[in-house]
Amino acid sequence: MTRPPSTKQLRNWDRRYLWHPFTQMQEWEQEDPLIIERGKGSYLIDTEGKKYLDGTSSIWVNLHGHRHPILNRALKRQLDKIAHSTFLGLSNPPAIELARELIRIAPNGLTRVFYSDNGSTAVEIALKMAVQYWQQRHPDAGRKNTFLHLKMAYHGDTIGAVSVGNIALFHSRFKPLLFPTLAAEPPYCYRCPLKLAYPSCKIACIDPIEQILKRRHRELAGFIIEPLMQAAAGMIPQPAGYLNRVRELCTKYNVLLITDEVATGFGRTGKMFACEHERITPDLMAISKGLTGGYMPLAATLTTEEIYQGFLGTYDEFKTFFHGHSFTGNPLGCALALANLHIFKSEKTLVRLQPKIKAMTRLLEPFQHLPHVGDIRQQGFMVGIELVQDKQTKKPYPLEERVGHKVTMEAQRRGLLLRPIGSVLMLIPPLSTSLSELKRMVEILHTSIATVTQLPKSGAGS
Ligand SMILES: Cc1ncc(COP(=O)(O)O)c(C=O)c1O
């Protein structure tokens, strides 16, 4: 047997052959990349045996910890049957059973499941379904071929998803490729665009949204929103009642509500889906990330019978939804997703999560005394801590200063892996994280922020 390559060799090959996502490769090539070889529970272990707490749930996907025996077993069992067969013209048992389970747990009224591979494709499918639905079901409904979304929205990196996204740093270069959309101010309470405060504002930021819907609903196929928390915007939570109002307005103005639960779904906010907090049912819902417990790429777009019916007809009416991917309904992913949902039941994941959410709130309290912590935002097990240069004026750190990155590097040295968005530190632990692991994560984060932000500028973590 040939010996596996050494860490040094792997690092050299990584720098020589790879191009990493959201990464300035010129810098990467100067560094020694951390190479994760194994995982166990809330820990990631590198090729040199060093353990790190997984503070991002491997970019928001892992729910029950790494190498969970039930998930491992489900994958191996399915592998002994078949890894993949096409979903075009065929079906398979795990995909069928999973669809049934998803409809059982989804907000009431969602009745159909369309599979794909990742969050971006789940969003693309929702957008395409919405446009085609209006064309076929209500040809007299006007030219309903664009979308309303919030500013700072993030719905993925494919062109349709970028079109309804609004993060200048990521998206502005691709403007020539994007379709036109309408964007509304998000309820960013820390920097309220209306200079009001919740709850006395009575969610006044919803009024401009109603104005847009009133004037432009004839053009709007849908309103796409990350329910409860705009995650990649830097964890911008929506105040209680906001989503409910959005639902009411979409119904009133005959615009489909698309909720993107890619980040918020599967317990992240403390309930199975964020929509449940406001007891609403969207017309379309995109899910991915946690769907397989964070093991494999799988996504789904769920919709209502009303929308599904809009696609029915004889073949020669050509109402078919002409969309599909090579790995649609992949049996390995679906078997994992079924096991994931089984764990939610057998381990009472959501019940056991509640005290940990409360503990997280308590553990985060001391952060408010740090001189450069501007805002602490939490929804369930999703946390964003916004660092600011000046706490009084809320003056942001210049992006070039990379304060979030410096804190992340400091935390990594101390055994916690994070991924910031600009100056917002994000903590998104696996739902299975124990109380003591959670305490350790928060402790490291606190020390790392204090170390980096209180050092004289030239020495800050670099
Ligand atoms: C809300 C939301 N939608 C869509 C996506 C895109 O998912 P994916 O990276 O799987 O394409 C993400 C990814 O972070 C997300 O947070």
The ligand as a Gaussian input file, in Angstrom:
#p B3LYP/6-31G(d) Opt

LIG

0 1
 C      -30.219000      31.776000       2.721000
 C      -29.348000      31.063000       1.736000
 N      -29.848000      30.734000       0.542000
 C      -29.133000      30.081000      -0.366000
 C      -27.816000      29.720000      -0.111000
 C      -27.012000      29.008000      -1.146000
 O      -26.813000      27.683000      -0.794000
 P      -25.663000      26.831000      -1.486000
 O      -24.362000      27.388000      -0.979000
 O      -25.898000      25.436000      -1.030000
 O      -25.811000      26.999000      -2.958000
 C      -27.251000      30.050000       1.118000
 C      -25.858000      29.703000       1.414000
 O      -25.269000      30.121000       2.384000
 C      -28.035000      30.756000       2.075000
 O      -27.545000      31.119000       3.261000

